[in-house]
Amino acid sequence: MQWKFKDVIVLNRYLSWFFGVGYVVIHYIYPHRHGEESMMTEGEMVPRIFFMTSFIWLLFHAVVAQKMHDWPNLRFKSLRDVYIFDAWLVLFITTPIFSIPALGASQLLMAIAWPPLALHLALNVWYTLARAPWYSLRQTWVRISAIVVWLAIIAGAAIQSFPLGSGHSH
């Protein structure tokens, strides 16, 4: 079987949803305050495996995204331009802050890290529903409603993972 780029794009979309939902769910199942310990190298086995795997996947995701969308257009002529720019913010801002405990211990840096991820995940909902085979899911009010619910779930994960200050207590 020979892979076509379209197959890689579809695989990337499936993996994107797995990891996007996984990032949020892991914060609910394994409560963790950023900055306490690295979920990639310390702590329980499931989040360690998940985050190490997701870190590797993120490199694949970035390469596929760059091939699909090219580099970001900073003139923001469309929602797609915002989406692509935000994806790079997630890669270069959110990922390091989440991955390096010393950075994640900063409330300011965490406040900078979560919004690009939340926006990226919300826009994934927007574009996924836009491709849905059922007209009812493609309607604007349905997509906005789904984004609002998804952002509320993401906010819960963010609040739960936010560092509590210098004491790092639960």
N, C-alpha and C positions, 0 to 999 in steps of 0.2 A: 504494500500500500504506500503510495506516495502522497505526502502531505502537500496541500495547496495552501497558499497564504490565507484564503478564506477559512480553511479548517483551523488554522492557528488563531485567527480572530475569534471564531466561535469558542474554541478551547479557552482562550483568554477571557472571554465574557463569563463562561461558567466558573472559571477559577476566581475571577473578580468578585462574583457574587458570593462564592464560598468564603473567600478571605474577608470581603467587606462585612458580611454578616458575622463572620467569625470574630473579627476584631471587637465588635460590639458585644456579642454573646460571651466571649471570654471574660470581659470585664464584669459581667453580671455573675457568671458561674464561679470565677476565681477573683474575688475582690482584691484589688491591688491599688495601692497609691503609688503613682509614679514617683521615682526618686528613692524609694525604699530599697528595692533590689531590682535587678534586671529580670524581667519575665523571660528573656531569651537565654540566660545563663544560670539563673538561680530559681529557687522555688519549686513548685510542683511540676511534674513531668509533662502533663498535657499542655499547659500554656507554653512551656519551654519548647516542645516539639512544634507546636502551632506557630510560634513567633519566629523560630529559626527557619521553618519551611516558608513562612510568609515573606521573610526577608529575602530568601533566594527567589521566590516567585516575583517579588517586586522588581527585581532586575529584569526578568523576562517581560513583565507587564510594561515596564518603561520602554524596552526595545520595541515591543509590538505597537505601543501607543505612538512612539516616534515615527515608526514606519507608516502607520495608518494616518496620522494627523500632522506629521512634520513637527517643526518647532512652534512654540506659541506665537501667535500674532498679538502684539501688545496694543493694537488699535481697537480691539474689542468691538468688531462690527456685528457680532452675533453671539448668541448664548454658547455656541460651540467654541468660540474663541475664549470665552470665560472658562469653560469646562477644561479646555486643554491647558490654559495657563494655571488654573487651580490644580490640575493633576501634577504639574511640575512643582508647585508649592508643597504639595503633599510629599513628594519625593525628597525635596531638598530642605524642607523645614520640619514638617510633621514627623517624618520617619527618624531623623537624627534625634529630635527632642524626645520622642517616645522610646528610642532604643538606648540612649545613653543616660544611665541613672542620674548623673550629676546635672544634666540638662533638665531632665524630667522632674527634678526636685524643686525647680523654680516655678512658682505660681505664674509669674509673668510669661515665661516661655511656654508653659502649658496653655495659658490663655491665647497665645499666638498659634500653638500647634493644633488645637482642636477645630477651630473654624474652617480651615482649608479641608480637613478630612470630612467634616460634616457636610460642607458644600459639595465635595466630590461625591460622597455617597448619595446625597439628595439628587444631584444631577444624574447619577446612574439610574435612579428610580425614574426620573423624567424620561430619559432616553430609552430605557427598557420598556416602559409602558407605551412609548410612542411607536415601538416596533411590535407591540402585541398584536396577535392575529384577531382579537376581538375589538370591535369598534368601541364598545362601552369602556374598555380600559384605556383607550387612546384619548378619550375626552379630557379636555383641560382641567375641569373641576375634579375629575377622578385622580389625575396625576398630581394636582396640587394637594388634594386630601391625603394621598399616599405619602407625599413628601412631608407633610406636617406630622403625620403619625410617626414616620421613620425618624424625623429630626427629634421628636420627643423621646423616642427610644435611645437615640444616640446621645442626647443631652443627659439622660439618666446614667449612661455608661461614663460619660465625661465627668459628671459631678462625682460619681463614685470613685473615679481614679485620680481626682485632683489632689495634689499634695496639700497637706494641711498646714504647711509652714515649716519652721525649722525643727519642730519636734517630730515630724513624720509619724504621728500616732494615728491609730485607726479610729 
